[in-house]
Amino acid sequence: MNGSFKEDIENFQECLKTYGAETVQNLSAAFLVWLFGNLVFIPLASTLNWQTKTFCSLTFFIAFTLLIIRALPSLKRLIDTFSIFPARKYSTKKKLSYKNSSVLFRHVMYIISIIIIYLLYLPFLTNFHVALSGIVLILVLIWIFFLILRILTVLSQKILEWLYT
């Protein structure tokens, strides 16, 4: 167990060295684009006319999306690598297999990331049309539903044990 824990720490350090700076740089740039777009330029453009607001929203939406797309693969790798630490602790504490515990925490972190990204996209989507944000919300909820189903399949044995006691 200690040898694999040391390997997990080494893998995490290697992943952090390889993908950490790139991910932080892309996410920071995306957040700055989001801040300037939604708090400065789009409100200024909306004082002119609706065409300018739409064009400005589209410009910042595209820039934000490109930066998020660049950050997603390395963010996924970091989430996968980081999820091993709570998974290892939970698997020993709750007597759940390490593989199931890893799936559990990885999917929980995916759900949190999906919600945060949707909330960042929400102002852009509502600038285009309110119904568009609703359509994307439905798609996000369907995706989260399938992730929760996977989590429930992992926890089903523990839930049944809890119900029988």
C-alpha positions as CSV (number, residue, x, y, z in Angstrom):
1,M,0.0,0.0,0.0
2,N,2.8,2.5,0.8
3,G,4.6,1.7,-2.4
4,S,1.5,2.4,-4.5
5,F,0.9,5.6,-2.5
6,K,4.4,6.8,-3.3
7,E,3.8,6.0,-6.9
8,D,0.5,7.9,-6.8
9,I,2.3,11.0,-5.3
10,E,5.0,10.7,-8.0
11,N,2.4,10.5,-10.7
12,F,0.6,13.5,-9.3
13,Q,3.8,15.5,-9.2
14,E,4.7,14.6,-12.7
15,C,1.2,15.4,-14.0
16,L,1.3,18.7,-12.1
17,K,4.6,19.6,-13.6
18,T,3.5,18.6,-17.1
19,Y,-0.1,20.0,-17.2
20,G,-0.3,22.4,-14.2
21,A,1.2,25.5,-15.6
22,E,-0.5,25.2,-19.0
23,T,-3.9,24.6,-17.3
24,V,-3.6,27.5,-14.9
25,Q,-2.5,29.8,-17.7
26,N,-5.4,28.8,-20.0
27,L,-8.0,29.0,-17.2
28,S,-6.7,32.3,-16.0
29,A,-6.8,33.8,-19.5
30,A,-10.3,32.4,-20.0
31,F,-11.4,33.9,-16.6
32,L,-9.9,37.3,-17.6
33,V,-11.7,37.2,-20.9
34,W,-14.9,36.3,-19.0
35,L,-14.4,39.2,-16.5
36,F,-13.6,41.8,-19.1
37,G,-16.3,40.6,-21.5
38,N,-19.2,40.3,-19.0
39,L,-18.3,43.1,-16.7
40,V,-16.9,45.8,-19.0
41,F,-17.3,45.4,-22.8
42,I,-20.7,43.7,-23.1
43,P,-22.4,46.2,-20.8
44,L,-20.7,49.1,-22.7
45,A,-21.8,47.6,-26.0
46,S,-25.4,47.2,-24.8
47,T,-25.6,51.0,-24.3
48,L,-25.0,51.4,-28.0
49,N,-27.5,49.0,-29.6
50,W,-28.5,45.3,-29.6
51,Q,-26.4,44.5,-32.7
52,T,-23.2,45.7,-31.0
53,K,-24.1,43.8,-27.8
54,T,-24.6,40.6,-29.8
55,F,-21.4,41.1,-31.8
56,C,-19.4,41.8,-28.6
57,S,-21.0,38.8,-26.9
58,L,-20.2,36.6,-29.8
59,T,-16.6,37.8,-29.8
60,F,-16.0,37.1,-26.1
61,F,-17.9,33.9,-26.3
62,I,-15.6,32.6,-29.0
63,A,-12.5,33.7,-27.2
64,F,-13.7,32.2,-23.9
65,T,-14.6,28.9,-25.6
66,L,-11.3,28.6,-27.4
67,L,-9.4,29.1,-24.1
68,I,-11.6,26.6,-22.3
69,I,-11.2,24.0,-25.1
70,R,-7.4,24.4,-24.8
71,A,-7.6,23.9,-21.0
72,L,-10.0,20.9,-20.9
73,P,-7.7,18.0,-21.8
74,S,-5.1,19.0,-19.3
75,L,-7.8,19.9,-16.7
76,K,-9.2,16.4,-17.1
77,R,-5.8,14.8,-16.6
78,L,-5.3,16.9,-13.4
79,I,-8.8,16.0,-12.1
80,D,-8.1,12.3,-12.8
81,T,-4.8,12.4,-11.0
82,F,-6.0,14.5,-8.1
83,S,-9.0,12.3,-7.5
84,I,-6.7,9.4,-6.3
85,F,-6.0,11.1,-3.0
86,P,-9.6,11.3,-1.7
87,A,-10.3,8.0,-3.3
88,R,-7.5,6.3,-1.4
89,K,-8.6,7.8,1.9
90,Y,-12.3,7.0,1.3
91,S,-11.6,3.4,0.1
92,T,-9.6,2.6,3.4
93,K,-12.1,4.4,5.6
94,K,-15.4,3.1,4.1
95,K,-14.0,-0.3,2.9
96,L,-14.8,0.4,-0.7
97,S,-12.6,-0.9,-3.5
98,Y,-9.9,1.6,-4.7
99,K,-11.2,1.3,-8.2
100,N,-14.8,2.1,-7.3
101,S,-13.7,4.9,-5.0
102,S,-11.6,6.4,-7.7
103,V,-14.5,6.3,-10.1
104,L,-16.7,7.9,-7.4
105,F,-14.4,10.9,-6.8
106,R,-13.5,11.4,-10.4
107,H,-17.1,11.7,-11.4
108,V,-17.9,14.0,-8.5
109,M,-15.1,16.3,-9.6
110,Y,-16.4,16.1,-13.2
111,I,-19.9,17.2,-12.0
112,I,-18.4,20.1,-10.0
113,S,-16.4,21.2,-13.0
114,I,-19.3,20.9,-15.4
115,I,-21.5,23.1,-13.1
116,I,-18.8,25.7,-12.8
117,I,-18.2,25.9,-16.5
118,Y,-22.0,26.1,-17.2
119,L,-22.3,29.0,-14.7
120,L,-19.4,30.8,-16.5
121,Y,-21.1,30.3,-19.9
122,L,-24.5,31.4,-18.6
123,P,-24.1,35.2,-19.1
124,F,-23.0,34.6,-22.7
125,L,-25.9,32.3,-23.4
126,T,-28.5,34.6,-22.0
127,N,-27.0,37.5,-24.0
128,F,-27.9,35.5,-27.2
129,H,-31.3,34.2,-26.1
130,V,-32.7,33.1,-22.8
131,A,-34.0,29.8,-24.3
132,L,-30.4,28.9,-25.4
133,S,-29.3,28.9,-21.8
134,G,-32.3,26.6,-21.0
135,I,-31.4,24.2,-23.8
136,V,-27.8,24.0,-22.6
137,L,-28.9,23.5,-19.0
138,I,-31.1,20.6,-20.1
139,L,-28.1,19.0,-21.8
140,V,-25.8,19.6,-18.8
141,L,-28.4,18.1,-16.5
142,I,-28.7,15.0,-18.7
143,W,-24.9,14.7,-18.7
144,I,-24.8,15.1,-14.9
145,F,-27.6,12.5,-14.6
146,F,-25.5,9.9,-16.4
147,L,-22.5,10.7,-14.2
148,I,-24.7,10.3,-11.1
149,L,-26.0,7.0,-12.4
150,R,-22.4,5.8,-12.6
151,I,-21.8,7.0,-9.1
152,L,-24.9,5.2,-7.9
153,T,-23.7,1.9,-9.5
154,V,-20.5,2.3,-7.5
155,L,-22.3,3.0,-4.3
156,S,-25.2,0.6,-4.7
157,Q,-23.6,-2.1,-2.6
158,K,-23.0,0.3,0.2
159,I,-26.5,1.7,0.0
160,L,-28.0,-1.8,0.1
161,E,-25.8,-2.6,3.2
162,W,-27.0,0.6,4.9
163,L,-30.7,-0.2,4.2
164,Y,-30.4,-3.7,5.6
165,T,-28.8,-2.6,8.8
